[in-house]
Amino acid sequence: MPIIPQQPHGALRSYGRIKARPIKARQAELLETVGPTVEIPEGPFDPRALKADAREIWLEIGFGGGEHMAGQADRDPGVLIIGVEPFLNGVASAVRHVDDLKLTNVRIHQGDAREVAGRLPDGCLDRVFIMFPDPWPKSRHHKRRIVQPEFLVELARLLRPGGSLRFATDWAEYADWTLARVRASGLFTAPVGKAAEHTTPPGDHITTRYEEKKLGDCVPVFLDFVRL
């Protein structure tokens, strides 16, 4: 797998570091052996070609350690999930989950989700997850958040009409930020009321160890949007 994440020309990074502690020996081995079998192609590609019998195509942006992605894929083998994550340690963890669960319906890319999005065709996705992204809490860093008006336009291009976008965060201001920008886009139906009113995990949610650490400033907020 590529070590250096690619990002759109001139785009600000929406993530921080790409590697931390040394990767465990087994995970390093799996990156070399399993990793190439779950890579997405270079250049423009149709995700349907990756798994011809997939009922739906889902995209998870910033999958962290891969627990949510792998859990969803294990629960529904009929979908193909494309996961994008810039953090090499997270990719190594995700590949381990793929191997442990013997998943054949996951494809992984280490890098910037915006770069991958630009290579996908219109209306190819049925569902997108943005689960607990980097909140960039300081005001001067808000421009680095993944949820920006221009990226919402791109997600709307990729999602079929009626496709869904789930955003989750444990930062209250980021929840408000996202809800306001999605509503302003006019591209999705949005939950009614305030963001803080949507703290009940959806029935198909898979809780991860990151979520359980409670690193944010509020209980998790779950916002489900539908592409118009």
Steps between C-alpha positions, in 0.01 A plus 500: 500500500619855435666657801445868415136605474408690187276804515333724245726769356488809720268337757560547871553181695190397691702267723803513727786251527515197271705268721563471875629196690687220320267260321474156661677217323184313396335815371812591304498153343131532412564836336739321268290189437131593539539872434553473123192277463269767642647810335286713274626563145699802397330764287124526433309181577148365533459331840249257350789342314665412833214270603253433222244336729494784756147610581619843615822700512589682821784739578645559846710815530763487775435151635747530790594150610247342266270350765184669373580429136584135562198453723266641237660287228476186715136573577403542134715304253279625216651848509844617394658751737780725383693641794740794485731591787822707501641350823727206421448340841125508438543337160713228658231439760227489235691244293527284812120519544454402136725198549350396833143513365593364155324791335477511122284812478743768621741713297746735670699807404750688712467866412265794461132416444459808282755362256318167481163673461631684196571167331151355544211530251174685562234321703715197578449496878204391707635607837777710653627494859701779663546367852671714763727699267777725628304794648774761457348684799698824472320761292805568285505132401132466405594533134671160533182316594387236254147639503516802272243632250706391200546147635127468565446578133746224413327251731166589346648429157616156613183396681201375306169679572374353825851401606598573859774689680565431868712742700594435863703711740556552871576871456187713547615790286597273212156338512338844473746599225417192294125523540501866398713441191306198380174691538646798316614278212145411403628164378381275783207460731618559856385403849260745658585701807840562652800277456517437876158331482641211294702300750325164468726262306331372182389140511777388265779695671814313606675651802879516482771522763569859394140596570516335841798716597270805511767743384259770386303762688152345463326168465516371142266666252376301201367686198346306211448688173333383178605610153217685323 
